[in-house]
Amino acid sequence: MARIVVIGAGLGAMAAAARLAVAGHRVTVYERGATYGGAVGRFARDGFAFDTGPGLLHLPAVYRDLFVKTGKEPLEDCVTLTQVDPASRHVFADGTRVDLPNASRAGTVAALDTALGAGAGERWGDFLVRAREAWDRTRRPLLEEPQPADPAPLAREPYPALKAGLLRRPTTTLAQVGARELRDPRLVALLDAHAWAYGFDPATAPASAAVLPYMEQTFGSWYVGGGLRALADAVYERCRKRRVEFVFDTPVEDVLEKDGRAVGVRLAGGETVEADHVVSGAPVPSLYHEHVVEWGDGDDWPHFQLTWTSRVTVCLALRGSREAEAVHRTVVHAEGGRPTVTVLRPDDPALRPDADHESVTVTATVRTAPDQDAAAWETLAGRMVEAAERAVPGLRERLLWQHVRTPEDVRRDTGAAEVPGPALAGAGGQLLPADNRSPLPGLWFAGGWSHPGGGLAHAGMSGALVAGFIVEGAEFRGSR
């Protein structure tokens, strides 16, 4: 039985902790904050409740596998999962609206033809065929297997080149995919929204980001009853049942090294804890200095970034019941300087004081910088609410109060303002996250900052990979 210290109580770190505990190891989680869940947070006030992180779950099979491997109760015995249908309503800048069904390519094609005109659905369907090719080429190395010893093949663009006459014309960015293949500005906006939802700018994101709408439209979108925070609750309780120990309000300041191996951690205040393995769910790179560049400011900042991608969330408490024709998720595309926003309106009694009120969450992906003016977030929040009025009839008249969460709130809750996206092939390998294996033996990385990247499903996969390495050793899935 090994002694294992886990840094952070995010979903990926807890997924690793539960699997390691089932394997017979003694696992202790040290969390800098007062609660678990990382980015999967909750804001509650006056009987209203809001998810402050993700609002929908994709690829629930990842958490089904976690619950099967760590106990007798399957995931559906611990949370209520419901497919969202329609998967999303899109309100375009020209006023066109379309409802896209959940996990139905034929239904999506038909809906787009009806709303945008004949041929629109076919162009989107043809695009999804090419996106599937990129998915098939990268699914296993990006999601299911350890990061390869030589990631160079993943640095090459897997999205198929379009044929132009007798020649193949390479496509290197997602914006080029939209311009060359979709042509209709509304279809381009639909594609762009999928990229922005994960924090990727279509102008710079590789064409392989086409796998993002493919995954969602193929595998569907799911809502967890009580909000996504209920999933974090369930994973935490599974850890507790497997005798994982949690220590909250206890930051880890450093990873201890001896004879070229991680041997424990130093906590805030100077106390040291010995360990045979250390699993870091904290933002990567962090916590040790000689082997990986430290996460910091100035010259230490990774890639000398001056801005990064985060999210602003506005929680709206509304009087009046949700109208019958409302949908769970509406994407309101940019118009007249407003940001593209996602409006979530779950029909869930657990999130409102009674049937005569409604909880609505509005989010937008933003570029931010360390010295961003706080007043600018309030201005942006106002524009976000204006955009949300196109999805929520009578919003202004119904509004009781609003609560704005900025990237600084994200930083306070998770340790980093940036929201990590999933790993993508192409782009010269720049969007491949840190390997789960650190250069320092005995130190492992789990969570959204490590392979296979950000997002609930990807974080859960990273936890499974780290547990596999520790339990099975060097032979795990043919790793080096």
C-alpha positions in Angstrom: 0.0 0.0 0.0 1.5 3.3 -1.1 1.0 6.7 0.5 -0.3 9.1 -2.0 -0.8 12.8 -1.7 -3.2 14.5 -4.1 -3.0 18.3 -4.6 -6.4 19.9 -5.2 -9.9 18.5 -5.1 -11.0 19.2 -8.7 -12.9 16.5 -10.7 -9.7 15.0 -12.3 -7.8 14.9 -9.0 -10.8 13.3 -7.2 -11.2 10.7 -10.1 -7.6 9.7 -9.6 -8.0 9.6 -5.8 -11.0 7.3 -5.9 -9.4 4.9 -8.3 -6.2 4.8 -6.3 -8.0 4.2 -3.1 -9.9 1.2 -4.6 -6.6 -0.2 -5.6 -5.6 -0.3 -1.9 -3.5 2.9 -1.6 -3.8 5.4 1.3 -4.8 8.7 -0.3 -5.0 12.1 1.2 -6.2 15.2 -0.8 -5.0 18.6 0.2 -7.2 21.4 -1.1 -6.3 25.1 -0.9 -10.0 26.1 -0.7 -12.9 25.4 1.6 -14.6 22.9 -0.7 -14.1 20.4 -3.5 -15.0 20.5 -7.2 -12.5 23.0 -8.6 -14.2 24.8 -11.4 -17.5 22.9 -10.8 -18.8 25.4 -8.3 -22.2 26.6 -7.0 -23.5 30.0 -6.1 -26.7 30.1 -4.0 -28.8 33.0 -2.7 -32.4 33.6 -1.6 -33.4 30.1 -2.7 -31.8 30.4 -6.2 -28.8 28.2 -7.2 -26.5 28.4 -10.1 -23.6 26.4 -11.6 -20.6 28.6 -11.8 -18.6 26.3 -14.0 -19.8 23.9 -16.7 -23.6 23.6 -17.1 -23.8 20.4 -19.3 -22.0 17.1 -19.3 -20.6 15.6 -22.5 -19.3 12.0 -22.8 -20.9 10.8 -19.5 -19.4 7.4 -20.2 -16.2 8.7 -18.5 -18.0 9.1 -15.2 -20.0 5.9 -15.7 -16.7 4.1 -15.9 -15.4 5.8 -12.8 -18.4 4.7 -10.8 -18.3 1.2 -12.1 -14.6 0.8 -11.3 -14.9 2.3 -7.8 -18.0 0.9 -6.2 -21.3 -1.0 -6.5 -23.5 2.0 -7.2 -23.5 3.0 -10.8 -23.5 6.7 -11.8 -27.2 6.8 -12.4 -27.9 5.6 -8.8 -26.0 8.7 -7.6 -27.1 11.4 -9.9 -30.0 11.9 -12.4 -28.8 12.3 -16.0 -31.2 13.7 -18.6 -30.4 14.2 -22.3 -31.1 17.8 -23.2 -33.4 18.1 -26.2 -33.1 20.2 -28.2 -29.4 20.2 -27.5 -29.3 24.0 -28.2 -31.2 26.8 -29.8 -29.2 29.3 -31.8 -30.3 32.9 -32.3 -28.2 34.4 -35.1 -27.3 38.1 -35.6 -29.9 38.4 -38.4 -32.7 37.1 -36.2 -32.8 33.6 -37.7 -33.4 30.9 -35.1 -32.8 27.2 -35.2 -33.3 24.4 -32.7 -30.7 21.6 -33.0 -31.7 18.1 -31.8 -29.6 16.1 -29.4 -27.3 13.5 -31.0 -29.1 13.3 -34.3 -27.1 14.2 -37.4 -30.1 13.7 -39.7 -32.3 15.9 -37.4 -29.6 18.6 -37.4 -29.3 18.6 -41.2 -33.1 18.9 -41.5 -33.3 21.7 -39.0 -30.6 23.7 -40.6 -32.2 23.3 -44.1 -35.5 24.4 -42.7 -34.1 27.4 -40.8 -31.2 28.6 -43.1 -32.3 27.4 -46.5 -31.8 24.4 -48.7 -28.2 23.2 -48.8 -27.2 24.5 -45.4 -27.8 21.2 -43.7 -25.9 19.3 -46.4 -22.9 21.6 -46.0 -22.9 21.1 -42.3 -23.3 17.4 -42.7 -20.4 17.2 -45.1 -18.3 19.2 -42.7 -19.2 16.6 -39.9 -18.0 13.8 -42.2 -14.5 15.5 -42.4 -14.6 16.2 -38.7 -15.2 12.6 -38.0 -12.1 11.7 -40.0 -10.1 14.0 -37.8 -11.8 12.4 -34.7 -10.9 8.9 -35.9 -7.3 9.9 -36.4 -6.8 11.4 -33.0 -9.4 9.9 -30.6 -7.1 7.2 -29.1 -3.9 9.2 -28.7 -5.6 12.3 -27.5 -8.3 10.8 -25.2 -7.8 7.2 -24.4 -4.1 6.5 -24.2 -1.1 8.1 -22.5 0.6 10.9 -24.3 3.0 9.2 -26.8 6.7 9.3 -26.2 7.0 11.2 -29.5 4.1 13.6 -29.8 5.3 14.9 -33.1 2.6 13.1 -35.1 0.0 14.9 -33.0 1.5 18.2 -34.0 0.4 17.7 -37.6 -3.0 18.7 -38.7 -5.4 15.7 -38.9 -8.3 17.5 -40.6 -8.5 16.4 -44.2 -7.4 18.8 -46.9 -10.1 19.9 -49.4 -9.6 19.0 -53.0 -9.3 22.1 -55.3 -9.1 20.8 -58.8 -6.4 18.2 -59.0 -4.6 19.5 -55.8 -5.3 19.2 -52.1 -5.5 22.5 -50.4 -4.4 22.3 -46.8 -6.7 23.8 -44.1 -4.8 25.0 -41.0 -7.3 27.0 -38.9 -10.9 26.6 -38.0 -11.7 30.0 -39.5 -10.5 28.6 -42.8 -12.9 25.6 -42.4 -15.8 28.0 -42.0 -14.9 30.2 -44.9 -14.1 27.5 -47.4 -16.6 24.8 -46.5 -19.6 26.4 -44.8 -19.8 29.8 -46.5 -23.1 30.8 -44.9 -22.2 33.3 -42.1 -24.7 31.7 -39.8 -23.1 28.3 -40.2 -19.7 29.9 -39.6 -21.1 31.4 -36.4 -22.4 28.0 -35.4 -18.9 26.5 -35.8 -17.2 29.4 -34.1 -19.5 29.1 -31.1 -18.4 25.5 -30.5 -14.8 26.7 -30.5 -15.3 29.7 -28.2 -17.3 27.5 -25.7 -14.0 25.7 -25.0 -11.9 28.9 -25.0 -10.5 28.6 -28.6 -10.4 31.6 -31.0 -11.4 30.2 -34.4 -8.9 32.5 -36.1 -6.0 30.8 -34.4 -7.5 27.4 -33.4 -6.3 24.5 -35.6 -8.8 22.9 -38.1 -8.8 19.9 -35.8 -11.1 21.9 -33.5 -13.8 20.6 -35.8 -13.9 17.5 -33.5 -15.6 19.7 -30.8 -19.0 20.1 -32.6 -18.6 16.5 -33.9 -18.3 15.1 -30.3 -21.2 17.1 -29.0 -23.5 16.3 -31.9 -22.5 12.6 -32.0 -22.5 11.8 -28.3 -25.0 14.3 -27.0 -25.4 16.8 -24.2 -26.6 15.7 -20.7 -27.9 17.6 -17.7 -27.3 16.5 -14.1 -30.3 17.0 -11.9 -29.6 19.6 -9.3 -26.9 21.1 -11.6 -23.4 20.0 -12.4 -22.4 20.6 -8.8 -24.3 17.4 -8.0 -21.8 15.5 -10.0 -19.0 16.9 -7.9 -20.9 16.0 -4.8 -21.3 12.4 -6.1 -17.6 12.0 -6.9 -16.6 13.5 -3.5 -18.9 11.0 -1.7 -17.5 8.2 -3.7 -14.0 9.2 -2.6 -15.2 9.3 1.0 -16.7 5.9 0.8 -13.4 4.6 -0.5 -11.7 6.1 2.6 -10.0 9.0 0.8 -9.1 11.7 3.4 -9.7 15.4 2.5 -7.9 18.3 4.2 -9.4 21.6 3.2 -8.1 25.2 3.5 -4.6 23.8 3.3 -2.5 25.0 0.3 0.5 22.9 -0.8 3.5 25.2 -1.3 6.0 22.8 -2.8 6.8 19.2 -3.8 9.6 17.7 -1.9 12.4 15.9 -3.8 15.1 13.5 -2.7 17.5 11.5 -4.8 15.8 12.6 -8.0 12.3 11.6 -7.0 9.2 13.2 -5.4 8.9 12.1 -1.8 6.2 14.3 -0.4 4.9 17.9 -0.1 5.4 21.0 2.1 2.2 22.6 3.3 1.5 26.2 4.0 3.0 26.9 7.4 6.0 24.6 6.8 4.6 21.2 7.7 5.9 18.3 5.5 4.0 15.2 4.5 5.8 12.2 3.2 4.4 10.3 0.1 5.4 7.6 -2.3 3.6 9.4 -5.1 2.3 13.0 -5.5 -0.6 13.7 -7.9 -1.0 17.4 -8.7 -4.4 18.6 -9.9 -3.2 22.2 -9.6 -2.6 24.3 -12.7 0.4 22.9 -14.6 3.2 23.8 -14.6 3.4 24.6 -10.9 4.8 23.7 -7.5 8.4 22.8 -8.5 11.0 24.7 -10.2 14.0 22.8 -11.6 12.1 20.4 -13.9 9.1 22.5 -15.2 8.9 26.3 -15.7 7.0 27.8 -12.8 3.6 29.3 -13.3 4.0 33.0 -12.6 4.3 36.5 -13.9 6.7 38.3 -16.1 9.5 36.2 -17.6 8.1 33.1 -15.9 4.8 33.3 -17.7 4.3 30.3 -20.0 5.0 31.3 -23.7 5.2 34.9 -22.5 1.5 35.2 -22.6 0.0 38.7 -22.2 -3.6 37.5 -22.4 -5.5 34.3 -21.8 -9.0 32.9 -22.2 -11.4 32.9 -19.3 -15.1 33.3 -18.7 -17.6 35.8 -17.3 -20.7 34.4 -15.8 -23.9 36.3 -14.8 -26.3 34.6 -12.5 -29.9 36.0 -13.0 -32.6 35.6 -10.4 -36.0 36.0 -12.2 -39.6 36.3 -11.0 -42.1 34.5 -13.0 -42.2 30.9 -14.2 -40.2 29.6 -17.2 -42.4 29.7 -20.4 -43.4 26.4 -21.9 -41.5 26.9 -25.2 -38.2 27.7 -23.4 -35.2 25.5 -24.0 -32.4 24.5 -21.8 -29.5 26.1 -23.7 -29.6 29.1 -26.1 -26.6 30.5 -27.9 -27.1 34.1 -28.8 -24.6 35.0 -31.5 -22.9 38.4 -31.5 -24.8 41.4 -32.7 -23.9 45.1 -32.6 -20.9 44.8 -30.4 -22.5 42.4 -27.9 -20.6 39.2 -27.1 -21.8 35.7 -28.1 -23.3 34.3 -25.0 -24.7 31.0 -23.8 -27.9 31.2 -21.8 -28.8 28.2 -19.6 -32.3 27.8 -18.4 -32.6 24.4 -16.7 -36.1 23.4 -15.7 -35.0 22.2 -12.3 -36.9 22.8 -9.1 -33.7 22.3 -7.1 -32.4 25.6 -8.6 -35.3 28.0 -7.7 -37.2 28.9 -4.6 -40.6 27.9 -6.2 -42.4 27.4 -9.4 -43.0 31.2 -9.7 -39.3 31.9 -10.1 -36.4 30.9 -12.4 -32.6 30.7 -12.3 -30.8 31.7 -15.5 -27.1 31.6 -16.1 -25.4 33.6 -18.9 -21.8 33.0 -19.8 -19.3 34.4 -22.3 -15.7 33.5 -23.2 -13.4 36.5 -22.9 -9.8 37.4 -23.4 -8.3 38.9 -20.2 -5.0 40.1 -18.7 -3.6 40.3 -15.2 -4.3 44.0 -14.9 -7.9 43.9 -16.4 -10.0 46.8 -15.0 -12.8 45.4 -12.7 -15.2 48.0 -14.0 -14.9 46.6 -17.5 -16.4 43.3 -16.3 -19.5 45.1 -15.1 -19.8 46.8 -18.5 -19.4 43.5 -20.2 -22.0 41.9 -17.9 -24.5 44.5 -18.9 -24.0 43.7 -22.6 -24.3 40.0 -21.8 -27.7 40.6 -20.2 -28.8 42.7 -23.2 -27.9 39.8 -25.5 -29.7 37.3 -23.2 -32.9 39.3 -23.6 -33.1 37.7 -27.1 -33.4 34.3 -25.4 -35.5 35.2 -22.3 -38.7 37.1 -23.0 -39.3 40.0 -20.6 -36.0 39.4 -18.9 -35.5 43.0 -17.6 -39.0 43.2 -16.2 -38.5 39.8 -14.4 -35.1 40.5 -13.0 -34.9 40.5 -9.2 -31.1 40.6 -8.9 -27.9 39.6 -10.7 -24.5 38.3 -9.6 -21.5 38.7 -11.8 -18.5 36.3 -11.6 -15.3 37.5 -13.3 -12.0 35.8 -14.2 -10.8 36.9 -10.8 -13.5 34.8 -9.2 -12.3 31.9 -11.3 -8.7 32.5 -10.1 -9.8 32.7 -6.4 -11.7 29.4 -6.7 -9.3 27.3 -8.9 -5.9 29.0 -8.6 -5.9 30.2 -12.2 -8.0 32.6 -14.1 -7.5 30.8 -17.4 -10.0 28.0 -18.2 -8.2 25.1 -19.9 -9.5 23.6 -23.1 -9.2 20.0 -24.3 -6.1 18.8 -26.1 -6.2 19.4 -29.9 -3.9 18.0 -32.6 -2.2 20.3 -35.1 -1.0 23.8 -34.4 2.5 22.4 -34.1 1.7 20.7 -30.9 1.0 24.0 -29.0 -2.4 22.8 -27.8 -1.1 19.5 -26.3 -1.3 19.9 -22.5 1.3 18.6 -20.0 2.0 14.9 -19.9 0.5 13.1 -16.9 4.0 11.9 -16.1 6.2 14.8 -14.9 10.0 14.8 -15.6 10.4 14.2 -11.8 9.6 10.5 -11.0 6.8 10.1 -8.5 5.1 13.3 -9.5 2.0 13.0 -11.7 -0.4 15.5 -13.2 -4.2 15.0 -13.3 -7.0 17.4 -14.2 -7.7 20.0 -16.9 -4.2 21.3 -17.2 -2.8 17.9 -18.1 -3.3 15.3 -20.8 -6.0 15.0 -22.3 -6.9 18.6 -21.3 -9.8 20.6 -20.0 -13.5 19.8 -19.7 -15.3 17.5 -17.4 -14.9 14.4 -19.5 -11.2 15.1 -20.3 -10.5 15.8 -16.6 -12.0 12.4 -15.6 -9.9 10.7 -18.3 -6.7 12.3 -16.9 -7.6 10.9 -13.5 -8.0 7.4 -14.9 -4.6 7.7 -16.8 -2.7 8.7 -13.7 -4.3 6.0 -11.6 -3.3 3.5 -14.3 0.3 4.6 -14.3 0.6 4.3 -10.5 -1.3 1.0 -10.2 0.0 -0.8 -13.3 3.4 0.8 -13.7 5.5 1.2 -16.8 3.4 -1.4 -18.7 0.2 0.6 -18.5 -1.4 0.7 -21.9 1.9 0.1 -23.6 3.4 3.4 -22.3 7.1 3.9 -22.3 
